[in-house]
Amino acid sequence: MTTPTSTAAPPIAVAMSGGVDSSTVAAMLHAEGAPIVGLTMQLWDQRRLAGAPGMAPTGKGRCCSTSDVYDARAVATQLGIAYYVVNYEDRFERDVVRNFVEQYAAGRTPIPCSLCNTAVKFDQLLVTARQIGAEQVATGHYARVGFNPASGRYELRRAVDEAKDQTFFLWGLNQEQLSRARFPLGSLTKPEVRARAAALGLATANKPDSNEICFVPGNDYGAFLEAYAAEQGAPLADTSGEVVSTDGTVLARHGGVHRFTVGQRKGLGVARGEPLYVIQLDPERRQVVVGDDTALYAHELRASRSHWISGEPPGEPVRVQARIRNRHTPAPAWAEPLPGNELRVRFDEPQRAITPGQTVVLYQEDLVLGGAWIDSRTT
Amino acid sequence: MGAVYFDNNASTPVLAEVCDAIGPALRGELGNASSIHQRGQAAKAALERARTQVADLIAADPAEIVFTSGGTESDNLAIFGAVGQAPPAHVVTTRIEHHAVLNACEELQRRGHEVTYVGVDRQGRVSVDAIAAALRPETALISVMSANNETGVEQPVADVALMARQAKVLFHVDAIQSAGKVPIDVGRIGCDLLSLSGHKFHAPAGVGALYVRRGVRLHAQIFGGRHERERRAGSENLPGIIGMGAAAALARGYDSTRVTALRDRLEAGVLSAVPDCGVVGEGAPRVGNTANIWFDGIEGEALVIALDLRGFCVSTGAACSSGVIEPSHVLLAMGYSKARARGCVRFSLGRRNTAEEVDALLAIVPELVAKQRRLAPRKIARTA
């Protein structure tokens, strides 16, 4: 067990999830001779909602499962580094889970990973890291961070591996956070990372990627929302109602707007010739509005709580490529900062399924300018 | 200087004399204590010698000692063994017991028995009157620890025993955190059952004992051969038991004055150098090795990690609680707020610790706490 002393360089805290990416980060930094400390965040107790209606009986979700902690610890032991599990369940529930539930209840489609990064991983974890003597936090994110001497600012750039790029979830980081972030995988491709993990003999080298929301087992978020609300003794408001077409024709009934998301095609309970998609959710009228594919397209979005990585919004509209989903190809647009931290994004071409509750992230080539939370779309 | 070990309430290092005593058993010089042959007889002799040594530690008769796999099994055997398969019974215990007792009691409840959990005062002491008030005609057992593992606060077990005897209720004492720290005399306490754990007083982990007063009927919980007077089946863990015997012999002559002075030095040093902190259970009788200190405005977990990285092994409380979100049930029962309970760190000293080690700790704790407070989000309240 390495025990960094007060005279040594401050260690780098590595956020170890138990997956192959963060395991490889720990092994890479360790191989470089950097003093490191492994930290695993315990964020959610999977046993909490286990056995509730629609939930697995034993809580087999990915987040913070015993097996993930076991894997992370095994890698730490293999490397011979100090390793600790830190418990942020309170913070995660307050800042991420509650928001997730409230957003769905409000007819929006939330994106918990962005909140987790800014509110937990690069906030609480960074605080702990500094409290225990580290000055930086390294993660397995696919992104690049660097200091630009010309501007005197830290910059966030897309990963070299475009398919794995995770800047969509990191746009909320500020200068202070970026100055303390290390993303060693940003210039590697996923196959390269797996090859390194295998070459280093890491136990996690062949562990499959996780793509679901970590605290929602099987991605059945509807069951999660209902189970969580029931556990809190505050069942979700009844938002069951009508499925209507864009012209207001009632087509079917639905069990609650929180079970739908914009762009969704399956499970609408409507049998019609041409495919129908969810166009809009209206929790007040308890309506799910459906229409054909063309109705999903819009030219413009309005967003709020905008954040600019440089620290200040541009004084005038800027030419950007804007991304509205993780796997969405950034599309050319004008981004116009509005008073009150709001943002208007006007795309050159209409974009499909702009979804309230999701984020819009602004790029200039591989540089991330910032982003904001989508409120509405207009044609 | 290697890592400084201030976590003796979690586990103690096996002493060299204990290792020496265990050696023959590990080298195959002993057989199975149930065997007829001479090697088996040697094992039996070693087993009974250890039983006498453990009995002597608590002034019991060797026949009253049942060896177990550790403190948790001792507590479980006492509780389930006393309540047995009887018709629904009632048990009285306290809210600050170790989980070996609390979770066994929860299992009793699942099996249809009833349990009353008596609270403690601000200093972490249970009152005899509160326990007496909880008794019912069908109460079968009272279980109270002699000293708390997190705070070191001692409980009035002799007074409880007197009351229990008058009420004709069996009384179990979890003495796991007292053994090796303070003298124990089961006759003076007047209890019927008393749990011990070897690794809390310099024997290896994996061995414990339950004192069962002569005449007390105990329902076995493990069935097999006729070991331990049919109270606990299973071939004896001879290396562990011999080690526990040797450790018990060493503990008998142990004088805790030096360690108590070190603990007092640690507490005084921290309190004089760090603002907004205090000693948990201050003013109450406490075992001499334990200092549980609350620091407002920090998370105990972070201070424990920071200290570990600087070469000091300490704890936030019970070792079993690591990675668990709920603040200590002991501190909450004492009336501490959740925030303050999360800011507690336990320093539990042992006979190997030195004044230099305490001073080395005192040299860094004030700056670490100050740094952590400076970096802490404002949300962590600095008030109780």
Interface residues (C-beta under 8 A of the other chain):
Chain A: T3 P4 T5 S6 P11 V37 Q42 D45 V69 A82 Y84 V85 V86 N87 E89 D90 D123 Q124 V127 T128 R130 Q131 I132 G133
Chain B: A3 I298 E299 E301 A302 L303 I305 A306 D308 L309 R310 G311 S322 G323 V324 I325 I364 K371 Q372 L375 A376 P377
